[in-house]
Amino acid sequence: MKAILQILYIFFLTVVISSCTNKKAETVVAKKTSTIEISPKKIKEEESIEGIYKTAECGISVKITKTKEGYRYFLKTNVRKLEGKATYSENESGEKYLILEGIKWDEYEGDISNEEDTDSVAGSNSEPLEIPIGIGASYVKDTLTIQNYGNSMNSYTKFSECGLKYIQLIKR
């Protein structure tokens, strides 16, 4: 009987030790957040961004067309007509964006939230900021939304011919 208990004890220890040493290491994968450019072929037909988008308040219209290379835009306001490449993208959370490339913002004073308190004469020696180029618009179903201007901490204006904070261009 003592021999059987010793064999069972050794068997039990062998099972316990082997189960502890055969565990696979867990792999932790860090999530990346990124924006993915979507080719025109991958967009569902019912979500086609092609078309003419207009806002009644400011008289701004944007025509989006699909080409072999991607998308193109034609923007018309009461003071300018511009055309260029439009880049459609989607981030991992599903938010969709359209960038109208080549459009220079009207005004840009930059982020002033971290500036030291200086008088205007002392601050005048700094180099002027480069005005950003390219207008980003969020895309939801049939609406493009552009944040047209910032606030006192981040002062900018993209389209001075429109006084709206958010310009909503709706597909017609």
C-alpha positions, 0 to 999 in steps of 0.5 A, spaced: 500 500 500 505 504 501 508 503 494 502 505 491 501 511 495 508 513 493 507 512 485 500 516 486 504 521 489 510 522 484 504 521 479 501 527 482 507 531 483 509 530 475 502 532 473 502 539 477 509 540 475 508 539 468 502 543 468 505 549 471 511 549 466 507 548 460 503 554 460 504 559 454 507 566 455 501 571 454 502 576 449 500 583 450 499 587 443 499 595 444 494 598 440 496 603 434 492 609 433 492 611 426 489 614 420 488 610 414 487 613 407 482 609 403 482 608 396 476 610 392 474 603 390 474 601 398 468 606 399 461 602 399 457 605 394 451 607 398 457 611 402 460 615 396 462 621 397 462 624 390 457 629 389 456 637 390 456 639 397 453 646 399 451 651 405 446 656 404 449 661 409 455 662 406 454 661 399 460 655 399 460 649 395 464 643 394 464 638 388 467 632 389 469 627 384 472 620 383 478 619 378 483 614 377 488 617 382 483 618 388 478 624 389 479 631 386 475 637 389 472 644 386 471 649 391 467 655 390 466 661 395 463 668 393 471 670 393 475 664 390 475 658 386 480 653 387 481 645 385 485 640 387 486 633 390 481 631 396 484 625 401 479 621 404 481 617 410 478 613 416 481 612 423 480 606 427 474 608 431 471 609 424 471 617 424 471 619 417 475 625 414 476 629 407 482 633 406 482 639 401 489 639 399 492 646 397 488 651 400 491 656 404 488 658 411 486 666 411 489 667 418 493 663 423 496 666 430 497 659 432 496 656 439 498 661 444 496 657 450 503 656 452 506 663 451 509 667 456 506 673 458 510 678 454 508 685 452 506 686 444 513 690 443 517 684 446 513 679 442 514 682 435 521 680 434 519 673 433 518 670 426 511 670 423 508 663 423 507 659 417 500 659 415 497 652 414 495 649 408 489 644 407 482 644 410 480 638 414 472 636 414 469 631 418 465 626 413 458 623 416 453 620 411 452 626 406 455 632 410 462 635 410 463 639 417 469 644 417 471 648 423 472 655 420 475 658 426 478 657 433 478 661 439 483 666 443 487 660 445 488 657 438 486 663 433 485 661 426 480 662 420 480 658 414 475 662 410 474 669 412 468 670 407 464 666 412 463 668 419 460 661 421 464 657 427 462 650 423 461 650 416 456 644 414 456 642 407 450 638 405 450 633 399 445 636 394 
